[in-house]
Amino acid sequence: MGIEGKENYSEMDENVTNTEETVHEKENEQTGKAAGSCLPLAADQLDLAKQYKQMMLIYEAGIRQLTTKLQILNREFEQSNDRNPIENIKSRIKSAESIAKKMERKGLPMTLSCLTNNIFDIAGIRVICPFITDVYEVARMLLSQTDVELVQVKDYIREPKENGYRSLHLIVKINVFFSDGMRQVPVEVQMRTIAMNFWASTEHQLRYKKDKAITPEMHARLKKCADIMADADYQMQKLAEEIHF
């Protein structure tokens, strides 16, 4: 079992998140208006390079704090149950280019206060678990902590995407203390099983082969592979229950 506290990876399933953006932009904008910025408004006058550098420090701190919480929960569960509910943890921060494109799609000005009030997936963590029940148990343990606030949940395990994608998506805010006080940092957490991650990672590689078009027949085959992986997941879950995991 390997846990990587911080490791860059390609945009977390852009084929999923980009599709969601159009559908949920209005919803997220309303959420953003109600939420307070995690950065001071005065910083809006800084040049963009300095803004981005300052923002990275804030979001990296949020990732570090949330990753530490997950690692502690994993170790505690291991001692109590003689196994780990988390197979792997990876993290990433959106690139400046990706952030700019998303702000442009939403028609938002490139300022820190506007960005932090409207974009909630700048910092991202992906948690890979052995079994489906582990996904929900780790999520429950994380969200039960008083300094972790749930902003949004999208359950693509119980309700998969049309293409077969399965994962539990959480947007949370984590309290992080800096020299000038506490700030709430939003982080996107994607939680899935090993089988779900295998399909999502390989599907992403195939879909983003830029010199090849994905035909409807290929889409159908990818969906069939997703269904096969889902069935394997449920069969493994049943075996785990029979063995009293």
C-alpha positions in Angstrom: 0.0 0.0 0.0 1.5 3.3 -1.0 0.4 6.8 0.1 1.8 9.8 -1.7 1.2 12.9 0.3 1.6 15.2 -2.7 2.1 14.2 -6.3 1.1 16.1 -9.5 -1.2 14.3 -11.9 -3.0 15.3 -15.0 -6.2 17.3 -14.6 -8.5 15.2 -12.5 -10.7 13.5 -15.2 -11.2 16.6 -17.3 -13.6 14.6 -19.5 -15.8 14.5 -16.4 -15.3 17.8 -14.8 -15.5 19.8 -18.0 -18.9 18.2 -18.8 -20.1 19.1 -15.3 -19.0 22.7 -15.5 -21.6 23.7 -18.0 -24.3 22.0 -16.1 -23.4 23.2 -12.6 -21.9 26.6 -13.3 -24.9 28.5 -12.1 -25.2 26.3 -9.0 -21.5 26.8 -8.2 -21.7 30.5 -8.8 -24.6 30.7 -6.3 -22.5 28.7 -3.8 -19.6 31.0 -4.4 -21.6 34.1 -3.6 -22.7 32.7 -0.3 -19.1 31.5 0.6 -16.5 33.8 1.9 -13.2 34.3 0.1 -10.2 32.5 1.5 -8.0 35.3 0.3 -8.1 39.1 1.1 -9.9 41.4 -1.3 -7.0 43.8 -1.3 -4.9 41.2 -3.1 -7.0 41.8 -6.3 -4.7 44.7 -7.3 -1.6 42.5 -7.4 -0.1 41.5 -10.7 -1.4 38.0 -11.9 2.0 36.3 -11.4 2.2 37.4 -7.8 -1.5 36.5 -7.2 -0.9 33.0 -8.6 2.1 32.5 -6.4 0.2 33.6 -3.3 -2.7 31.4 -4.2 -0.5 28.3 -4.7 0.8 28.7 -1.1 -2.8 28.8 0.2 -4.0 25.8 -1.7 -0.9 23.7 -1.1 -1.4 24.2 2.6 -5.0 23.0 2.2 -3.9 19.9 0.4 -1.2 19.2 3.0 -3.6 19.5 5.9 -6.3 17.4 4.3 -3.8 14.7 3.2 -2.4 14.5 6.7 -6.0 13.9 8.0 -6.5 11.1 5.5 -3.2 9.5 6.5 -4.0 9.6 10.2 -7.4 8.0 9.5 -5.8 5.3 7.4 -3.3 4.4 10.2 -6.0 4.4 12.9 -8.2 2.1 10.8 -5.2 -0.2 10.1 -4.5 -0.6 13.8 -8.2 -1.3 14.6 -9.0 -3.5 11.6 -5.6 -4.9 10.5 -5.9 -3.5 7.0 -5.8 -0.2 5.2 -9.0 1.4 3.8 -6.8 3.7 1.6 -4.6 2.3 -1.1 -3.2 5.5 -2.5 -3.4 9.3 -2.2 -2.4 11.7 -5.0 -2.9 15.5 -5.3 -2.6 18.3 -7.8 -3.2 22.0 -8.2 -4.7 23.3 -11.4 -2.2 25.1 -13.7 -2.5 28.8 -14.2 -3.6 28.1 -17.8 -6.4 25.8 -16.7 -7.6 28.3 -14.1 -7.6 31.1 -16.7 -9.5 29.0 -19.2 -12.1 28.1 -16.6 -12.5 31.7 -15.5 -12.9 32.8 -19.1 -15.6 30.1 -19.7 -17.5 31.4 -16.7 -17.1 35.0 -17.9 -15.4 36.0 -14.6 -12.7 38.6 -14.1 -9.2 37.3 -13.2 -9.1 38.5 -9.6 -8.3 36.5 -6.5 -11.6 37.2 -4.6 -13.6 36.3 -7.7 -11.6 33.1 -8.4 -11.8 31.8 -4.8 -15.5 32.6 -4.5 -16.4 30.7 -7.7 -13.8 28.0 -8.5 -13.7 25.2 -6.0 -11.5 22.5 -7.7 -8.2 24.4 -7.9 -6.7 22.1 -5.2 -7.5 18.4 -5.8 -6.9 15.1 -4.0 -7.6 11.7 -5.3 -8.1 8.9 -2.8 -8.0 5.2 -4.0 -9.7 2.6 -1.8 -9.7 -1.2 -2.1 -13.5 -1.6 -1.7 -16.7 0.4 -2.3 -17.6 0.5 1.4 -14.1 1.9 2.1 -14.9 4.9 -0.1 -18.0 5.8 1.9 -16.4 5.0 5.3 -13.3 7.2 4.6 -15.6 9.9 3.4 -17.7 9.6 6.6 -14.7 9.7 8.8 -13.3 12.8 7.1 -16.6 14.7 7.0 -17.2 14.0 10.7 -14.3 16.3 11.7 -15.4 19.7 12.9 -12.9 21.6 10.8 -13.9 20.0 7.5 -17.0 21.6 5.9 -18.9 19.8 3.1 -19.7 22.2 0.3 -20.9 19.8 -2.4 -21.2 16.1 -3.1 -21.6 14.3 -6.4 -22.0 10.5 -6.1 -21.1 8.9 -9.4 -20.9 5.5 -7.8 -24.6 5.2 -7.1 -25.5 7.2 -10.2 -22.7 6.7 -12.8 -22.1 9.1 -15.7 -23.5 8.0 -19.0 -20.1 7.0 -20.2 -19.7 4.6 -17.2 -17.5 6.9 -15.0 -17.8 6.1 -11.3 -16.4 8.0 -8.4 -17.4 10.0 -5.3 -16.7 13.7 -5.7 -16.6 15.9 -2.6 -15.9 19.7 -2.4 -14.8 20.5 1.1 -13.4 23.4 3.0 -10.6 22.8 5.4 -9.5 25.2 8.1 -5.8 26.2 7.7 -4.0 28.5 10.1 -1.5 31.1 8.8 0.4 33.8 10.5 -2.4 36.3 9.9 -5.2 34.0 11.0 -7.4 31.1 9.9 -8.6 30.6 6.3 -11.0 28.1 4.9 -9.5 26.5 1.8 -11.7 24.7 -0.7 -10.4 21.3 -2.0 -12.0 18.8 -4.4 -11.7 15.2 -3.2 -12.3 12.4 -5.7 -12.7 9.0 -4.0 -12.9 5.7 -5.9 -11.9 2.0 -5.9 -8.9 0.5 -7.6 -11.2 -0.8 -10.3 -12.9 2.5 -10.9 -9.5 4.2 -11.0 -8.1 1.7 -13.5 -11.0 2.4 -15.9 -11.0 6.2 -15.4 -7.2 6.4 -16.0 -7.1 4.2 -19.1 -10.2 5.8 -20.5 -8.7 9.2 -20.1 -5.6 8.1 -22.0 -7.7 6.8 -24.8 -10.0 9.7 -25.0 -7.3 12.3 -25.1 -5.4 10.7 -28.0 -5.6 13.9 -30.0 -5.0 12.5 -33.5 -7.8 9.9 -33.2 -11.5 10.4 -33.0 -13.6 8.2 -30.6 -16.4 6.7 -32.6 -19.8 5.8 -31.2 -18.8 2.1 -31.4 -15.7 2.9 -29.3 -17.9 4.8 -26.8 -20.1 1.7 -26.4 -17.0 -0.5 -25.8 -15.6 1.8 -23.2 -19.0 1.8 -21.5 -19.0 -2.0 -21.5 -15.6 -2.1 -19.9 -16.8 0.3 -17.2 -19.8 -2.1 -16.5 -17.4 -5.1 -16.3 -15.2 -3.2 -13.8 -18.3 -2.2 -11.8 -19.4 -5.9 -11.7 -16.0 -7.0 -10.5 -16.1 -4.3 -7.8 -19.4 -5.5 -6.5 -18.3 -9.1 -6.6 -15.1 -8.3 -4.6 -17.3 -6.3 -2.1 -19.5 -9.4 -1.6 -16.4 -11.5 -1.0 -15.1 -9.0 1.5 -18.4 -9.1 3.4 -18.4 -12.9 3.5 -14.9 -12.8 4.9 -16.1 -10.2 7.4 -13.7 -7.4 6.4 
